[in-house]
């Protein structure tokens, strides 16, 4: 993290900093833009939509009754889900 802090506060060019620290200039550019020296979060983000308990219960009941895969159940129920 000390290297990232030094990069963020340095006035040197991207190439000069990359050469000094033995990293790619693109990495220097990315680290320089970040507001903190902490690692950026990686991996999947949280779901953008969440089913209400009532809608989930409807989908599960439909699934149990039809034995369709859940994706197919939700597709079939899309018109009725607010």
Beta strands, then each sheet from edge to edge (+ up, - down):
end
